[in-house]
Amino acid sequence: MSDRNNTLAYTTYFHYHKGMIAMCDFSGNSEPEMVKMRPVLILSDEITHRARLFTIIPLSTTPPQFEIPYDVKLSRNYGGPKKDRNVIPYAKCDMICSVSSSRLSRIRINKGEYGTPMIDERDFKSVIKGVKFALKISA
């Protein structure tokens, strides 16, 4: 096998899908935007005619200061940094954004093991309600 073929084997593209939890590197953004690595919920499959662009919702284990319907507490922790695994995260639906797949990576589950857990349907529907509230969309 030539070097070119070996290189191609290591540059395969991971296909993220709606409902997956992944890690997103927000470095390079400016505060008050997200500016660090954090778990996110993939809200959409790839955007049509925008290859490798995904709409995401950041997740946070820090409880919101005020109870607002766009901060949606999930029913359980689906994965993320080991130190936060016993804490139920919140979907920060007011922070919806589109990111390149180059910012996304799979979550470390255990040493040497990575994955993209799927959120359950009830939690996903709750997040969609939170997004609608944040964007002032009725219906």
ZAFIRO-398291 format. One line per 4 residues: number of its first residue (from 1); their letters; for each residue x, y, z of N, C-alpha, C. Coordinates in nm, 3 decimals. Atoms other than C-alpha are relative to their C-alpha. Layout:
! residues N
NUM	A	X:Y:Z:X:Y:Z:X:Y:Z; ...
! end
This chain:
! residues 139
1	MSDR	0.085:-0.119:0.000:0.000:0.000:0.000:0.089:0.124:0.000; -0.082:-0.121:0.008:0.141:0.342:-0.092:-0.026:0.091:0.120; 0.017:-0.097:-0.109:0.189:0.627:0.155:-0.130:0.080:-0.016; 0.123:-0.076:0.025:-0.097:0.814:-0.010:-0.122:-0.076:0.052
5	NNTL	0.112:0.080:-0.048:-0.338:0.529:0.065:-0.001:-0.009:0.152; -0.006:0.002:-0.147:-0.216:0.508:0.426:-0.050:0.131:0.058; 0.046:-0.131:-0.047:-0.278:0.881:0.469:-0.151:0.008:-0.009; 0.145:-0.006:0.016:-0.630:0.849:0.334:-0.072:-0.082:0.106
9	AYTT	0.062:0.086:-0.101:-0.704:0.572:0.582:-0.015:0.073:0.133; 0.006:-0.072:-0.127:-0.636:0.811:0.871:-0.082:0.127:-0.006; 0.077:-0.124:0.012:-0.842:1.100:0.735:-0.148:-0.027:-0.025; 0.141:0.031:0.021:-1.177:0.926:0.730:-0.087:0.094:0.083
13	YFHY	0.093:-0.095:-0.060:-1.471:1.145:0.821:-0.102:-0.075:0.084; 0.100:0.062:-0.087:-1.693:1.051:1.117:-0.133:0.069:-0.026; 0.131:-0.056:0.029:-2.063:1.098:1.042:-0.079:0.019:0.129; 0.081:-0.033:-0.117:-2.242:1.275:1.327:-0.146:0.006:-0.044
17	HKGM	0.142:0.001:0.031:-2.620:1.248:1.345:-0.079:0.068:0.110; 0.091:-0.065:-0.094:-2.909:1.427:1.512:-0.021:-0.090:0.122; 0.022:0.073:-0.124:-2.941:1.324:1.876:0.127:-0.053:0.065; -0.126:0.046:-0.059:-2.574:1.233:1.932:0.056:0.105:0.093
21	IAMC	-0.077:-0.088:-0.088:-2.368:1.378:2.213:0.146:-0.010:-0.044; -0.140:-0.004:0.041:-2.018:1.487:2.110:0.070:0.109:0.081; -0.076:-0.110:-0.060:-1.743:1.716:2.235:0.023:0.103:-0.108; -0.022:-0.109:0.096:-1.700:2.056:2.071:0.107:0.093:0.056
25	DFSG	-0.107:-0.092:-0.038:-1.390:2.274:2.082:-0.039:0.140:-0.045; 0.043:-0.136:0.029:-1.511:2.633:2.104:0.116:0.100:0.008; -0.113:-0.092:-0.011:-1.159:2.776:2.135:0.006:0.089:-0.124; -0.002:-0.098:0.109:-1.111:3.086:1.922:-0.121:0.091:0.002
29	NSEP	0.117:-0.087:-0.016:-1.453:3.225:2.014:0.033:0.109:0.102; -0.018:-0.108:-0.096:-1.489:3.541:2.223:-0.111:-0.006:0.104; 0.103:-0.005:-0.105:-1.669:3.559:2.560:-0.093:0.117:-0.029; 0.072:0.100:-0.078:-1.962:3.566:2.633:-0.038:-0.126:-0.079
33	EMVK	0.023:0.125:0.072:-1.969:3.295:2.360:0.069:-0.113:0.076; -0.071:0.115:-0.055:-1.864:2.944:2.457:0.145:0.009:-0.048; -0.140:-0.016:0.037:-1.483:2.943:2.462:0.088:-0.121:0.034; -0.081:0.116:-0.038:-1.374:2.598:2.580:-0.061:-0.128:-0.056
37	MRPV	0.049:0.131:0.040:-1.415:2.229:2.506:-0.116:-0.038:0.091; 0.114:0.041:-0.081:-1.757:2.106:2.618:-0.086:-0.096:-0.077; 0.093:0.090:0.070:-2.017:1.839:2.543:-0.111:0.080:-0.067; 0.109:-0.062:0.074:-2.284:1.929:2.290:-0.096:-0.107:-0.049
41	LILS	0.101:0.084:0.063:-2.603:1.781:2.153:-0.006:0.039:-0.147; 0.014:-0.025:0.144:-2.610:1.747:1.774:-0.150:0.013:-0.026; 0.142:-0.028:0.018:-2.945:1.905:1.687:-0.048:-0.033:-0.141; 0.038:0.028:0.139:-2.938:1.839:1.313:0.104:-0.090:-0.064
45	DEIT	-0.097:0.068:0.083:-2.778:1.610:1.064:0.073:0.109:-0.078; -0.070:-0.101:0.079:-2.539:1.782:0.823:-0.102:0.088:-0.071; 0.090:-0.095:0.065:-2.700:2.094:0.681:0.013:-0.017:-0.152; 0.002:0.021:0.145:-2.801:2.045:0.317:0.080:0.109:-0.071
49	HRAR	-0.086:-0.089:0.078:-2.550:2.202:0.077:0.104:0.072:0.085; -0.102:-0.056:-0.089:-2.326:2.286:0.373:0.074:-0.117:0.065; -0.068:0.120:-0.047:-2.106:1.978:0.406:0.079:0.029:0.128; -0.073:-0.003:-0.127:-1.965:1.919:0.754:-0.038:0.116:0.091
53	LFTI	0.050:-0.105:-0.088:-2.175:2.190:0.921:-0.119:-0.055:0.077; 0.103:0.057:-0.086:-2.393:2.092:1.217:-0.054:0.107:0.094; 0.061:-0.086:-0.100:-2.638:2.276:1.441:0.009:-0.074:0.133; -0.025:0.065:-0.130:-2.556:2.207:1.806:-0.058:0.084:0.114
57	IPLS	0.039:-0.064:-0.126:-2.670:2.287:2.160:0.107:-0.036:0.103; -0.098:0.031:-0.104:-2.397:2.318:2.426:-0.067:-0.058:0.125; 0.046:0.057:-0.126:-2.439:2.116:2.746:0.088:0.051:0.112; -0.074:-0.050:-0.116:-2.335:2.235:3.091:-0.043:-0.074:0.125
61	TTPP	0.034:0.062:-0.129:-2.317:2.069:3.431:-0.020:0.105:0.109; 0.024:-0.108:-0.096:-2.339:2.409:3.602:-0.147:0.038:-0.005; 0.142:-0.038:0.000:-2.699:2.474:3.709:-0.016:0.149:-0.034; 0.020:-0.141:0.034:-2.841:2.799:3.567:-0.030:0.082:0.125
65	QFEI	0.024:-0.091:-0.112:-2.862:3.099:3.796:-0.149:0.021:0.022; 0.145:-0.020:-0.006:-3.232:3.142:3.716:-0.067:-0.113:-0.076; 0.076:0.103:0.071:-3.496:2.889:3.610:-0.069:0.063:-0.120; 0.053:-0.054:0.124:-3.565:2.976:3.247:-0.023:-0.119:-0.094
69	PYDV	0.031:0.117:0.083:-3.731:2.737:2.998:0.101:-0.035:-0.110; -0.100:0.037:0.101:-3.436:2.754:2.754:0.120:-0.072:0.061; -0.100:0.085:-0.066:-3.209:2.586:3.013:-0.071:-0.130:0.037; 0.074:0.125:-0.015:-3.335:2.228:2.985:0.086:-0.104:0.072
73	KLSR	-0.071:0.105:-0.074:-3.226:1.976:3.248:-0.033:-0.135:-0.063; 0.021:0.131:0.060:-3.175:1.638:3.085:-0.034:-0.102:0.108; 0.041:0.101:-0.097:-3.303:1.321:3.252:0.119:-0.076:0.059; -0.120:0.070:-0.049:-2.951:1.177:3.288:0.123:0.055:-0.071
77	NYGG	-0.125:-0.038:0.063:-2.587:1.231:3.203:0.033:-0.106:-0.105; -0.026:0.092:0.110:-2.509:1.075:2.864:0.149:-0.023:-0.024; -0.144:0.014:0.018:-2.131:1.108:2.894:0.064:0.137:-0.006; -0.074:-0.125:0.000:-1.864:1.372:2.894:0.119:-0.017:0.092
81	PKKD	-0.117:0.011:-0.087:-1.567:1.455:3.114:-0.031:-0.085:0.124; 0.020:0.096:-0.109:-1.525:1.186:3.382:-0.039:0.068:0.131; 0.029:-0.070:-0.125:-1.534:1.441:3.666:-0.146:0.044:0.010; 0.139:-0.047:0.002:-1.888:1.541:3.561:-0.103:-0.110:-0.020
85	RNVI	0.091:0.108:0.039:-2.041:1.198:3.498:-0.116:-0.022:0.096; 0.108:0.019:-0.097:-2.252:1.197:3.817:-0.092:0.121:0.009; 0.079:-0.123:-0.001:-2.397:1.542:3.746:-0.090:0.002:-0.123; 0.094:-0.008:0.112:-2.709:1.583:3.530:0.022:0.133:-0.072
89	PYAK	-0.026:-0.125:0.072:-2.636:1.837:3.254:-0.125:0.075:-0.044; 0.103:-0.086:0.056:-2.844:2.122:3.120:0.034:0.027:-0.146; -0.016:-0.043:0.138:-2.894:2.191:2.750:-0.020:0.151:-0.001; 0.004:-0.146:0.002:-2.819:2.561:2.697:-0.060:0.043:-0.134
93	CDMI	0.071:-0.018:0.128:-3.084:2.610:2.425:0.009:0.141:-0.056; -0.019:-0.136:0.050:-3.022:2.985:2.402:0.135:0.017:-0.069; -0.134:-0.007:0.059:-2.667:2.909:2.284:0.010:-0.082:-0.128; 0.003:0.077:0.124:-2.774:2.725:1.966:0.093:0.063:-0.103
97	CSVS	-0.088:-0.052:0.104:-2.517:2.757:1.689:0.036:-0.111:-0.099; -0.049:0.095:0.099:-2.373:2.591:1.381:0.151:-0.003:0.008; -0.145:0.016:-0.007:-2.021:2.452:1.390:0.047:-0.097:-0.107; -0.063:0.092:0.093:-1.786:2.275:1.155:0.027:-0.133:0.070
101	SSRL	-0.033:0.131:-0.058:-1.732:1.904:1.207:0.144:-0.005:0.049; -0.139:-0.003:-0.047:-1.364:1.993:1.255:0.009:0.040:0.147; 0.004:-0.035:-0.143:-1.464:2.129:1.600:-0.051:-0.116:0.086; 0.065:0.109:-0.073:-1.639:1.803:1.695:0.092:-0.121:0.016
105	SRIR	-0.071:0.126:-0.023:-1.494:1.487:1.845:-0.087:-0.089:0.086; 0.075:0.094:-0.082:-1.624:1.176:2.011:0.038:0.016:0.147; -0.018:-0.012:-0.145:-1.658:1.167:2.391:0.085:-0.116:0.051; -0.078:0.105:-0.064:-1.404:0.977:2.596:-0.088:-0.071:0.101
109	INKG	0.085:0.080:-0.089:-1.597:0.697:2.767:0.087:-0.060:0.112; -0.099:0.059:-0.089:-1.305:0.512:2.928:0.136:0.017:-0.066; -0.134:-0.011:0.056:-0.930:0.500:2.875:0.005:-0.071:-0.135; -0.011:0.055:0.134:-0.884:0.450:2.502:-0.132:-0.032:-0.069
113	EYGT	0.132:0.030:0.058:-1.261:0.421:2.440:-0.077:0.131:-0.019; 0.073:-0.121:0.035:-1.456:0.694:2.262:-0.133:-0.036:-0.064; 0.131:0.028:0.057:-1.819:0.717:2.155:-0.082:0.126:-0.016; 0.095:-0.109:0.016:-2.114:0.935:2.067:-0.136:-0.051:0.046
117	PMID	0.128:0.049:-0.052:-2.404:0.843:2.297:-0.118:0.073:-0.064; 0.123:-0.058:0.054:-2.756:0.904:2.167:-0.089:0.044:0.115; 0.094:-0.051:-0.099:-2.996:1.118:2.370:-0.135:-0.070:-0.022; 0.130:0.067:0.021:-3.338:0.962:2.433:-0.102:0.100:-0.055
121	ERDF	0.099:-0.082:0.071:-3.646:1.090:2.250:-0.067:0.103:0.089; 0.065:-0.094:-0.092:-3.808:1.249:2.556:0.089:0.121:0.027; -0.094:-0.111:-0.023:-3.498:1.456:2.632:0.014:0.085:-0.126; -0.015:-0.075:0.125:-3.463:1.552:2.264:-0.120:0.093:-0.021
125	KSVI	0.120:-0.083:0.015:-3.824:1.677:2.254:0.002:0.118:0.098; -0.011:-0.108:-0.099:-3.762:1.880:2.573:0.098:0.108:-0.049; -0.098:-0.095:0.053:-3.457:2.040:2.411:-0.062:0.082:-0.113; 0.066:-0.072:0.110:-3.659:2.130:2.100:-0.096:0.106:0.057
129	KGVK	0.087:-0.100:-0.066:-3.915:2.303:2.329:0.083:0.116:0.053; -0.089:-0.104:-0.051:-3.628:2.493:2.492:0.053:0.090:-0.111; -0.047:-0.078:0.115:-3.495:2.602:2.152:-0.112:0.092:-0.049; 0.113:-0.083:0.045:-3.841:2.723:2.048:-0.022:0.117:0.094
133	FALK	0.016:-0.109:-0.097:-3.866:2.924:2.370:0.110:0.104:-0.021; -0.112:-0.092:0.016:-3.519:3.073:2.320:-0.012:0.086:-0.125; 0.012:-0.071:0.127:-3.595:3.170:1.960:-0.135:0.069:-0.018; 0.134:-0.060:0.001:-3.947:3.289:2.046:-0.084:-0.051:-0.117
137	ISA	0.079:0.067:0.104:-4.106:3.039:1.807:-0.120:-0.064:0.067; 0.119:0.064:-0.056:-4.464:2.950:1.891:-0.043:-0.112:-0.094; 0.051:0.118:0.074:-4.611:2.615:1.779:0.076:-0.123:0.040
! end
